[in-house]
Amino acid sequence: MSLLRALILVPLALVAGCGELAPSGPERGLPTSIAIDETGRPPEVTGNVFAFTIDRARRPYRSVAVSGQQWELGNAYMAGFEFRVDPALRSSRGGLSVAHIIDAETGRVLYDLEVDGRRGVTFLGRTCQAPEDFGEWQRMTIRTRLAADGTGYLEMRCGIGPLTAQPVVFARSDVPTARGGACLSDPARCDRAAPARAFQWQTGILADSAAAIPGGGATVEIRRMVHRRLYVVFTRTRNL
């Protein structure tokens, strides 16, 4: 392993709340900022496609690639991938996710790309893929900026569809803090929230419990994963 590779993977492992990470890099079809969580079920790899599968018989109920690092006040990041949901998941009734953004220290889920057979794949309550389109490839991109004021944001785009934005992702005392959903309507609750010092992006298939997994298991295919810091964002009215 090169010194550069080691310098990249060591901080990634320190914030990876899932557990031990497999090596990443071009030889595995992954950028160096992303690695496979080896505490879960490893994916089957065909070319540049990673097939993540879970079933009721094996814990933990996740099979994911992970990327995480210390996110600093004022920085912007992008995470993206293409996914294909097994059409058999049209029978699912909630409790499954294609991706999580979590507080890497506590495992608390901050944002969730959910999948079930009634609403399809959804994020922030918006449909990213309808159930009838399971089996087709779809692109998912998220951009976020941590800020101490109203310049923070979280954006999501599915394919070439419209941009969905949630303002604001706040940070205080130079430490990133999750302030989504309920926080916007209850500021006092946000003020009491413990600050998150590191975030992690998980991509693959995750289940809340064994009951959420269909009897035949659950599979999601992922390809073209990317995670990087953004220095300029061209499609906003104000560059970062």
Contacts in CASP RR format, 6 or more apart in sequence:
PFRMAT RR
TARGET T0000
AUTHOR 0000-0000-0000
METHOD contacts of the structure
MODEL  1
MSLLRALILVPLALVAGCGELAPSGPERGLPTSIAIDETGRPPEVTGNVF
AFTIDRARRPYRSVAVSGQQWELGNAYMAGFEFRVDPALRSSRGGLSVAH
IIDAETGRVLYDLEVDGRRGVTFLGRTCQAPEDFGEWQRMTIRTRLAADG
TGYLEMRCGIGPLTAQPVVFARSDVPTARGGACLSDPARCDRAAPARAFQ
WQTGILADSAAAIPGGGATVEIRRMVHRRLYVVFTRTRNL
1 9 0 8 1.000
1 23 0 8 1.000
5 25 0 8 1.000
5 32 0 8 1.000
8 32 0 8 1.000
8 33 0 8 1.000
9 21 0 8 1.000
9 23 0 8 1.000
9 24 0 8 1.000
9 32 0 8 1.000
9 35 0 8 1.000
11 69 0 8 1.000
11 70 0 8 1.000
12 21 0 8 1.000
12 33 0 8 1.000
12 35 0 8 1.000
12 66 0 8 1.000
12 67 0 8 1.000
12 68 0 8 1.000
12 69 0 8 1.000
13 20 0 8 1.000
13 21 0 8 1.000
13 35 0 8 1.000
15 68 0 8 1.000
15 69 0 8 1.000
15 70 0 8 1.000
15 104 0 8 1.000
15 105 0 8 1.000
15 198 0 8 1.000
15 199 0 8 1.000
15 200 0 8 1.000
16 35 0 8 1.000
16 37 0 8 1.000
16 66 0 8 1.000
16 68 0 8 1.000
16 104 0 8 1.000
16 200 0 8 1.000
17 102 0 8 1.000
17 104 0 8 1.000
17 105 0 8 1.000
17 107 0 8 1.000
17 200 0 8 1.000
18 37 0 8 1.000
18 39 0 8 1.000
18 40 0 8 1.000
18 62 0 8 1.000
18 64 0 8 1.000
18 66 0 8 1.000
18 200 0 8 1.000
18 202 0 8 1.000
19 37 0 8 1.000
19 38 0 8 1.000
19 39 0 8 1.000
20 37 0 8 1.000
20 38 0 8 1.000
20 39 0 8 1.000
21 35 0 8 1.000
21 36 0 8 1.000
21 37 0 8 1.000
21 38 0 8 1.000
21 66 0 8 1.000
22 28 0 8 1.000
22 35 0 8 1.000
22 36 0 8 1.000
22 37 0 8 1.000
22 38 0 8 1.000
22 42 0 8 1.000
23 35 0 8 1.000
24 30 0 8 1.000
24 31 0 8 1.000
24 32 0 8 1.000
24 33 0 8 1.000
24 34 0 8 1.000
24 35 0 8 1.000
24 36 0 8 1.000
25 31 0 8 1.000
25 32 0 8 1.000
28 36 0 8 1.000
28 45 0 8 1.000
29 45 0 8 1.000
29 47 0 8 1.000
29 48 0 8 1.000
30 36 0 8 1.000
30 65 0 8 1.000
30 225 0 8 1.000
31 225 0 8 1.000
31 226 0 8 1.000
31 227 0 8 1.000
31 228 0 8 1.000
33 67 0 8 1.000
33 68 0 8 1.000
33 69 0 8 1.000
33 227 0 8 1.000
33 228 0 8 1.000
34 65 0 8 1.000
34 66 0 8 1.000
34 67 0 8 1.000
34 225 0 8 1.000
34 226 0 8 1.000
34 227 0 8 1.000
35 65 0 8 1.000
35 66 0 8 1.000
35 67 0 8 1.000
36 42 0 8 1.000
36 43 0 8 1.000
36 64 0 8 1.000
36 65 0 8 1.000
36 66 0 8 1.000
37 62 0 8 1.000
37 63 0 8 1.000
37 64 0 8 1.000
37 65 0 8 1.000
37 66 0 8 1.000
37 202 0 8 1.000
39 60 0 8 1.000
40 60 0 8 1.000
40 62 0 8 1.000
40 63 0 8 1.000
40 64 0 8 1.000
41 52 0 8 1.000
41 53 0 8 1.000
41 54 0 8 1.000
41 58 0 8 1.000
41 62 0 8 1.000
41 63 0 8 1.000
42 63 0 8 1.000
43 50 0 8 1.000
43 51 0 8 1.000
43 52 0 8 1.000
43 53 0 8 1.000
43 63 0 8 1.000
43 65 0 8 1.000
43 204 0 8 1.000
43 222 0 8 1.000
44 50 0 8 1.000
44 51 0 8 1.000
44 53 0 8 1.000
45 51 0 8 1.000
48 223 0 8 1.000
48 224 0 8 1.000
49 221 0 8 1.000
49 222 0 8 1.000
49 223 0 8 1.000
50 65 0 8 1.000
50 204 0 8 1.000
50 221 0 8 1.000
50 222 0 8 1.000
50 223 0 8 1.000
50 225 0 8 1.000
51 219 0 8 1.000
51 220 0 8 1.000
51 221 0 8 1.000
52 63 0 8 1.000
52 64 0 8 1.000
52 65 0 8 1.000
52 204 0 8 1.000
52 205 0 8 1.000
52 219 0 8 1.000
52 220 0 8 1.000
52 221 0 8 1.000
52 222 0 8 1.000
53 63 0 8 1.000
53 205 0 8 1.000
53 217 0 8 1.000
53 218 0 8 1.000
53 219 0 8 1.000
54 61 0 8 1.000
54 62 0 8 1.000
54 63 0 8 1.000
54 205 0 8 1.000
54 206 0 8 1.000
54 207 0 8 1.000
54 213 0 8 1.000
54 217 0 8 1.000
54 218 0 8 1.000
55 213 0 8 1.000
55 215 0 8 1.000
55 216 0 8 1.000
55 217 0 8 1.000
55 218 0 8 1.000
56 210 0 8 1.000
56 213 0 8 1.000
56 215 0 8 1.000
56 217 0 8 1.000
61 206 0 8 1.000
61 207 0 8 1.000
61 208 0 8 1.000
61 209 0 8 1.000
61 210 0 8 1.000
61 212 0 8 1.000
61 213 0 8 1.000
62 202 0 8 1.000
62 204 0 8 1.000
62 205 0 8 1.000
62 206 0 8 1.000
62 207 0 8 1.000
63 204 0 8 1.000
63 205 0 8 1.000
64 202 0 8 1.000
64 203 0 8 1.000
64 204 0 8 1.000
64 205 0 8 1.000
64 206 0 8 1.000
65 202 0 8 1.000
65 203 0 8 1.000
65 204 0 8 1.000
65 222 0 8 1.000
65 225 0 8 1.000
66 200 0 8 1.000
66 201 0 8 1.000
66 202 0 8 1.000
66 203 0 8 1.000
67 79 0 8 1.000
67 200 0 8 1.000
67 201 0 8 1.000
67 203 0 8 1.000
67 225 0 8 1.000
67 227 0 8 1.000
68 104 0 8 1.000
68 198 0 8 1.000
68 199 0 8 1.000
68 200 0 8 1.000
68 201 0 8 1.000
68 227 0 8 1.000
69 198 0 8 1.000
70 197 0 8 1.000
70 198 0 8 1.000
71 77 0 8 1.000
71 146 0 8 1.000
71 176 0 8 1.000
71 198 0 8 1.000
71 199 0 8 1.000
72 146 0 8 1.000
72 174 0 8 1.000
72 176 0 8 1.000
73 146 0 8 1.000
73 147 0 8 1.000
73 148 0 8 1.000
73 171 0 8 1.000
73 174 0 8 1.000
73 175 0 8 1.000
73 176 0 8 1.000
74 145 0 8 1.000
74 146 0 8 1.000
74 147 0 8 1.000
74 151 0 8 1.000
74 152 0 8 1.000
74 171 0 8 1.000
74 240 0 8 1.000
75 145 0 8 1.000
75 146 0 8 1.000
75 229 0 8 1.000
76 143 0 8 1.000
76 144 0 8 1.000
76 145 0 8 1.000
76 229 0 8 1.000
76 230 0 8 1.000
76 231 0 8 1.000
76 233 0 8 1.000
76 240 0 8 1.000
77 143 0 8 1.000
77 144 0 8 1.000
77 145 0 8 1.000
77 227 0 8 1.000
77 228 0 8 1.000
77 229 0 8 1.000
77 230 0 8 1.000
78 141 0 8 1.000
78 142 0 8 1.000
78 143 0 8 1.000
78 226 0 8 1.000
78 227 0 8 1.000
78 228 0 8 1.000
78 230 0 8 1.000
79 101 0 8 1.000
79 141 0 8 1.000
79 142 0 8 1.000
79 201 0 8 1.000
79 203 0 8 1.000
79 226 0 8 1.000
79 227 0 8 1.000
80 139 0 8 1.000
80 140 0 8 1.000
80 141 0 8 1.000
80 142 0 8 1.000
80 224 0 8 1.000
80 225 0 8 1.000
80 226 0 8 1.000
80 227 0 8 1.000
81 99 0 8 1.000
81 139 0 8 1.000
81 140 0 8 1.000
81 203 0 8 1.000
81 222 0 8 1.000
81 223 0 8 1.000
81 224 0 8 1.000
81 225 0 8 1.000
81 226 0 8 1.000
82 137 0 8 1.000
82 138 0 8 1.000
82 139 0 8 1.000
82 140 0 8 1.000
82 222 0 8 1.000
82 223 0 8 1.000
82 224 0 8 1.000
83 98 0 8 1.000
83 121 0 8 1.000
83 137 0 8 1.000
83 138 0 8 1.000
83 140 0 8 1.000
83 203 0 8 1.000
83 204 0 8 1.000
83 220 0 8 1.000
83 221 0 8 1.000
83 222 0 8 1.000
84 135 0 8 1.000
84 136 0 8 1.000
84 137 0 8 1.000
84 138 0 8 1.000
84 220 0 8 1.000
84 221 0 8 1.000
85 98 0 8 1.000
85 115 0 8 1.000
85 120 0 8 1.000
85 121 0 8 1.000
85 129 0 8 1.000
85 134 0 8 1.000
85 135 0 8 1.000
85 220 0 8 1.000
86 134 0 8 1.000
86 135 0 8 1.000
86 218 0 8 1.000
86 219 0 8 1.000
86 220 0 8 1.000
86 221 0 8 1.000
87 134 0 8 1.000
87 135 0 8 1.000
88 214 0 8 1.000
88 216 0 8 1.000
88 217 0 8 1.000
88 218 0 8 1.000
88 219 0 8 1.000
89 96 0 8 1.000
89 115 0 8 1.000
89 116 0 8 1.000
89 117 0 8 1.000
89 134 0 8 1.000
89 214 0 8 1.000
89 218 0 8 1.000
90 117 0 8 1.000
90 131 0 8 1.000
90 134 0 8 1.000
91 117 0 8 1.000
91 214 0 8 1.000
92 115 0 8 1.000
92 116 0 8 1.000
92 117 0 8 1.000
92 212 0 8 1.000
92 214 0 8 1.000
92 218 0 8 1.000
93 116 0 8 1.000
93 117 0 8 1.000
93 118 0 8 1.000
93 212 0 8 1.000
94 114 0 8 1.000
94 115 0 8 1.000
94 116 0 8 1.000
94 117 0 8 1.000
94 118 0 8 1.000
94 208 0 8 1.000
94 212 0 8 1.000
95 114 0 8 1.000
95 116 0 8 1.000
95 207 0 8 1.000
95 208 0 8 1.000
95 209 0 8 1.000
95 212 0 8 1.000
96 114 0 8 1.000
96 115 0 8 1.000
96 116 0 8 1.000
96 205 0 8 1.000
96 206 0 8 1.000
96 207 0 8 1.000
96 208 0 8 1.000
96 212 0 8 1.000
96 213 0 8 1.000
96 218 0 8 1.000
97 112 0 8 1.000
97 113 0 8 1.000
97 114 0 8 1.000
97 115 0 8 1.000
97 205 0 8 1.000
97 206 0 8 1.000
97 207 0 8 1.000
98 113 0 8 1.000
98 114 0 8 1.000
98 115 0 8 1.000
98 121 0 8 1.000
98 140 0 8 1.000
98 203 0 8 1.000
98 204 0 8 1.000
98 205 0 8 1.000
98 220 0 8 1.000
99 112 0 8 1.000
99 113 0 8 1.000
99 140 0 8 1.000
99 201 0 8 1.000
99 202 0 8 1.000
99 203 0 8 1.000
99 204 0 8 1.000
100 109 0 8 1.000
100 110 0 8 1.000
100 111 0 8 1.000
100 112 0 8 1.000
100 113 0 8 1.000
100 200 0 8 1.000
100 201 0 8 1.000
100 202 0 8 1.000
100 206 0 8 1.000
101 109 0 8 1.000
101 110 0 8 1.000
101 111 0 8 1.000
101 112 0 8 1.000
101 142 0 8 1.000
101 144 0 8 1.000
101 199 0 8 1.000
101 200 0 8 1.000
101 201 0 8 1.000
101 202 0 8 1.000
102 108 0 8 1.000
102 109 0 8 1.000
102 110 0 8 1.000
102 199 0 8 1.000
102 200 0 8 1.000
102 202 0 8 1.000
103 110 0 8 1.000
103 178 0 8 1.000
103 196 0 8 1.000
103 198 0 8 1.000
103 199 0 8 1.000
103 200 0 8 1.000
104 196 0 8 1.000
104 197 0 8 1.000
104 198 0 8 1.000
104 199 0 8 1.000
104 200 0 8 1.000
105 196 0 8 1.000
105 197 0 8 1.000
105 198 0 8 1.000
106 194 0 8 1.000
106 196 0 8 1.000
108 178 0 8 1.000
108 196 0 8 1.000
110 178 0 8 1.000
110 180 0 8 1.000
110 196 0 8 1.000
110 199 0 8 1.000
111 123 0 8 1.000
111 124 0 8 1.000
111 142 0 8 1.000
111 154 0 8 1.000
112 123 0 8 1.000
113 121 0 8 1.000
113 122 0 8 1.000
113 123 0 8 1.000
113 128 0 8 1.000
113 140 0 8 1.000
114 121 0 8 1.000
114 122 0 8 1.000
114 123 0 8 1.000
115 121 0 8 1.000
115 122 0 8 1.000
115 220 0 8 1.000
117 131 0 8 1.000
117 134 0 8 1.000
118 131 0 8 1.000
119 127 0 8 1.000
119 131 0 8 1.000
120 127 0 8 1.000
120 128 0 8 1.000
120 129 0 8 1.000
120 130 0 8 1.000
120 131 0 8 1.000
120 134 0 8 1.000
121 127 0 8 1.000
121 128 0 8 1.000
121 129 0 8 1.000
121 138 0 8 1.000
122 128 0 8 1.000
123 140 0 8 1.000
123 142 0 8 1.000
123 156 0 8 1.000
123 158 0 8 1.000
123 164 0 8 1.000
124 154 0 8 1.000
124 156 0 8 1.000
124 164 0 8 1.000
124 166 0 8 1.000
126 156 0 8 1.000
126 164 0 8 1.000
128 138 0 8 1.000
128 140 0 8 1.000
128 156 0 8 1.000
128 158 0 8 1.000
129 136 0 8 1.000
129 138 0 8 1.000
129 158 0 8 1.000
137 223 0 8 1.000
138 158 0 8 1.000
138 159 0 8 1.000
139 158 0 8 1.000
139 159 0 8 1.000
139 224 0 8 1.000
140 156 0 8 1.000
140 157 0 8 1.000
140 158 0 8 1.000
140 159 0 8 1.000
141 156 0 8 1.000
141 157 0 8 1.000
141 159 0 8 1.000
142 154 0 8 1.000
142 155 0 8 1.000
142 156 0 8 1.000
143 153 0 8 1.000
143 154 0 8 1.000
143 155 0 8 1.000
143 230 0 8 1.000
143 233 0 8 1.000
144 152 0 8 1.000
144 153 0 8 1.000
144 154 0 8 1.000
144 155 0 8 1.000
144 169 0 8 1.000
145 151 0 8 1.000
145 152 0 8 1.000
145 153 0 8 1.000
145 169 0 8 1.000
145 233 0 8 1.000
145 240 0 8 1.000
146 152 0 8 1.000
146 169 0 8 1.000
146 170 0 8 1.000
146 171 0 8 1.000
146 176 0 8 1.000
147 168 0 8 1.000
147 169 0 8 1.000
147 170 0 8 1.000
147 171 0 8 1.000
148 170 0 8 1.000
148 171 0 8 1.000
148 172 0 8 1.000
149 168 0 8 1.000
149 170 0 8 1.000
150 167 0 8 1.000
150 168 0 8 1.000
150 170 0 8 1.000
151 168 0 8 1.000
151 238 0 8 1.000
152 167 0 8 1.000
152 168 0 8 1.000
152 169 0 8 1.000
152 170 0 8 1.000
153 165 0 8 1.000
153 166 0 8 1.000
153 167 0 8 1.000
153 168 0 8 1.000
153 169 0 8 1.000
154 165 0 8 1.000
154 166 0 8 1.000
154 167 0 8 1.000
154 169 0 8 1.000
155 163 0 8 1.000
155 164 0 8 1.000
155 165 0 8 1.000
155 166 0 8 1.000
156 163 0 8 1.000
156 164 0 8 1.000
156 165 0 8 1.000
157 163 0 8 1.000
157 164 0 8 1.000
163 235 0 8 1.000
166 180 0 8 1.000
166 181 0 8 1.000
168 179 0 8 1.000
168 184 0 8 1.000
169 176 0 8 1.000
169 178 0 8 1.000
169 179 0 8 1.000
169 180 0 8 1.000
170 177 0 8 1.000
170 179 0 8 1.000
170 183 0 8 1.000
170 190 0 8 1.000
171 177 0 8 1.000
171 195 0 8 1.000
172 195 0 8 1.000
173 195 0 8 1.000
175 195 0 8 1.000
175 196 0 8 1.000
175 197 0 8 1.000
176 195 0 8 1.000
176 196 0 8 1.000
176 197 0 8 1.000
176 198 0 8 1.000
176 199 0 8 1.000
177 190 0 8 1.000
177 193 0 8 1.000
177 195 0 8 1.000
177 196 0 8 1.000
178 193 0 8 1.000
178 196 0 8 1.000
179 190 0 8 1.000
179 193 0 8 1.000
182 189 0 8 1.000
183 189 0 8 1.000
183 190 0 8 1.000
183 193 0 8 1.000
201 227 0 8 1.000
203 222 0 8 1.000
203 225 0 8 1.000
204 220 0 8 1.000
204 222 0 8 1.000
205 218 0 8 1.000
205 219 0 8 1.000
205 220 0 8 1.000
207 213 0 8 1.000
207 218 0 8 1.000
230 240 0 8 1.000
231 240 0 8 1.000
232 239 0 8 1.000
232 240 0 8 1.000
233 239 0 8 1.000
233 240 0 8 1.000
END
